């Protein structure tokens, strides 16, 4: 393998990228757009749930309960209604997720020490929000009952919890590190999936084949520009995550970048394989790249959904998804400050994956030339 030939191919690819505004947009603008859209759109922090109150008692006690809900920060009281018909209207039209119905004898029950029943209607069309809202309401009811009764109940078990790595339980702190992985998986696969298909589509591949350039040299030369672009993108995404979104990184950024290089090398090789098998069509190559990179990275990497909760066949499939390993690496370095000794298994599996797909890409390309 001669470096001069690899450099010539890389230079040719850089010129093609520079002359293609679409490739430049995908390379530098799309990662930032995706990071900002997903970074703000995806959140598991549920606050300010819209609620309406049907207060049939209109007493001091009922007003205190409503005040307790409002001051908790979990609920936004958007209206006080006067009938059950209005409850149906607010819930059906998605104006409110929760309706609280306080009966007429609410204050009387509290004053006499009897259990005071409060009706709650929760919109279950979003099961996650409904479950969390129900938990919030139960906590508020317990706190309100203690305050109004004036009786301090000593618990049988005194639980004292400490949350490590993400003390404030901010969903953004674990979403952004995983999101960087998903974006990079899509970008590097999408960009490189076009490179060989473009040569066949434009009829320039025959000219490359007639040169002394070997298949391995051609693939490496084509990978270098996209690898460099991916490295720039991940540095920009890292800076945006830390300084714009305020996500702390407790581990070594240099270690994260080093392991990102292994991940990206596997990604660009996967894109090359897609491009070789796309029958010379850039549109087919881009569609295959999106489907084979975005959906597995989003759904099967553990970024959003816990792999342990998936059916066993899907859990087995996730071992073939490189984003699974790099999501673990990214979150561990960001949130736990993990070092290489802790991430050795994931690093080794990523390295094996990258080596295998590179070998497959060279072999596939050689067969295509033949």
Residue pairs with C-beta under 8 A, 6 or more apart in sequence:
1 214
1 216
1 217
1 220
2 217
5 211
5 212
5 213
5 214
5 217
5 221
6 217
6 220
6 221
6 224
7 221
8 213
8 221
9 208
9 213
9 217
9 218
9 220
9 221
9 222
10 221
10 222
10 224
10 225
12 221
13 195
13 221
13 222
13 224
13 225
13 226
14 225
16 23
16 198
17 23
17 24
17 27
17 225
17 229
18 24
23 191
23 194
26 187
26 190
26 191
27 187
27 191
27 229
27 233
28 229
28 232
28 233
28 236
30 187
31 183
31 184
31 187
31 233
31 236
31 237
32 236
32 237
32 240
34 179
34 183
34 186
35 176
35 179
35 180
35 183
35 237
35 240
35 241
36 240
38 175
38 179
38 182
38 183
39 172
39 175
39 176
39 179
39 241
39 245
42 171
42 175
42 179
42 304
43 171
43 172
43 175
44 128
44 171
44 175
45 169
45 170
45 171
45 172
46 74
46 128
46 129
46 132
46 133
47 73
47 74
48 73
48 74
48 75
48 76
49 74
49 75
49 76
49 97
49 98
49 129
49 133
49 136
50 75
50 76
50 78
50 95
50 96
50 97
50 98
51 69
51 75
51 76
51 77
51 78
51 96
51 97
51 98
51 99
51 100
52 77
52 78
52 79
52 80
52 81
52 86
52 87
52 90
52 95
52 96
52 98
52 99
52 100
53 66
53 69
53 77
53 79
53 80
53 81
53 99
53 100
53 102
54 80
54 81
54 82
54 83
54 84
54 86
54 87
54 99
54 100
54 101
54 102
55 62
55 63
55 66
55 80
55 102
56 101
56 102
56 103
56 104
56 106
57 102
57 103
57 104
57 105
57 106
57 107
59 106
59 107
60 107
61 106
61 107
61 110
61 111
61 148
62 102
62 106
62 107
64 144
64 148
65 100
65 102
65 106
65 118
65 144
66 77
66 100
66 102
68 140
68 143
68 144
69 75
69 77
69 100
69 137
69 140
70 76
70 77
72 136
72 140
74 133
74 136
74 140
75 98
75 133
75 136
78 95
78 96
79 90
79 96
81 87
81 90
81 99
84 101
87 99
87 101
87 121
89 95
90 96
90 99
91 97
91 99
91 121
91 123
94 123
96 123
97 122
97 123
97 126
97 129
97 130
97 133
98 120
98 121
98 122
98 123
98 133
98 137
99 120
99 121
100 118
100 119
100 120
100 137
101 118
101 119
101 120
101 121
102 118
102 119
103 116
103 117
103 118
103 119
105 116
106 116
106 118
109 115
109 116
109 117
110 116
110 148
113 149
118 141
120 134
120 137
122 130
122 133
122 134
123 129
123 130
124 130
146 152
146 153
163 169
165 250
165 335
165 336
166 173
166 174
166 335
172 245
172 246
172 247
173 247
173 248
173 334
173 335
174 331
174 334
174 335
176 241
176 245
176 247
176 334
177 241
177 247
177 327
177 330
177 331
177 333
177 334
177 335
178 301
178 302
178 303
178 304
178 327
178 330
178 331
179 303
180 234
180 237
180 238
180 241
180 330
181 263
181 297
181 301
181 303
181 323
181 326
181 327
181 330
182 294
182 297
182 298
182 301
182 303
182 323
183 233
183 237
184 230
184 233
184 234
184 237
184 260
184 263
184 264
184 267
185 263
185 267
185 293
185 294
185 297
185 322
185 323
185 326
186 289
186 290
186 293
186 294
186 297
187 230
187 233
188 226
188 227
188 230
188 264
188 267
188 268
188 271
189 267
189 268
189 270
189 271
189 274
189 289
189 292
189 293
190 271
190 286
190 289
190 290
190 293
191 226
191 229
191 230
191 268
191 271
192 222
192 223
192 226
192 267
192 268
192 269
192 270
192 271
192 272
192 274
192 275
193 271
193 272
193 274
193 275
193 278
193 285
193 286
193 288
193 289
194 275
194 282
194 285
194 286
195 222
195 226
195 271
195 272
195 275
196 205
196 222
196 272
196 275
196 276
196 278
196 365
197 275
197 278
197 279
197 280
197 281
197 282
197 284
197 285
198 282
199 205
199 208
200 279
200 280
201 280
201 281
201 282
208 218
209 369
213 221
215 362
215 365
215 366
215 369
216 362
218 365
219 269
219 272
219 358
219 361
219 362
219 365
222 272
223 265
223 268
223 269
223 272
226 268
226 271
227 261
227 264
227 265
227 268
230 264
230 267
230 268
231 257
231 260
231 261
231 264
234 257
234 260
234 264
235 257
238 249
238 253
238 256
238 257
241 247
241 249
242 248
242 249
247 334
248 334
249 256
249 333
249 334
250 333
250 334
250 335
250 336
250 337
251 332
251 333
251 334
251 336
251 337
251 338
251 339
252 333
252 339
255 333
255 339
255 340
256 329
256 330
256 333
256 334
259 326
259 329
259 343
259 347
259 350
260 326
262 347
262 350
262 351
262 354
263 322
263 323
263 325
263 326
263 329
263 350
263 354
265 354
265 358
266 322
266 350
266 353
266 354
266 357
266 358
267 293
267 322
269 354
269 357
269 358
269 360
269 361
270 292
270 293
270 357
271 289
272 361
272 365
273 357
273 360
273 361
273 364
274 285
274 288
274 289
274 292
275 285
276 361
276 364
276 365
276 368
277 288
277 364
278 284
278 285
278 288
296 321
296 323
297 303
297 321
297 323
298 304
299 305
300 307
300 310
300 314
300 317
300 318
300 321
300 323
300 324
301 318
301 321
301 323
301 324
301 326
301 327
302 318
302 324
302 327
302 328
303 323
303 327
307 315
307 318
307 324
308 315
310 318
318 324
322 350
322 353
322 354
325 346
325 347
325 349
325 350
325 353
326 346
326 350
328 343
328 346
329 343
329 346
329 347
329 350
332 338
332 342
332 343
333 343
336 342
340 347
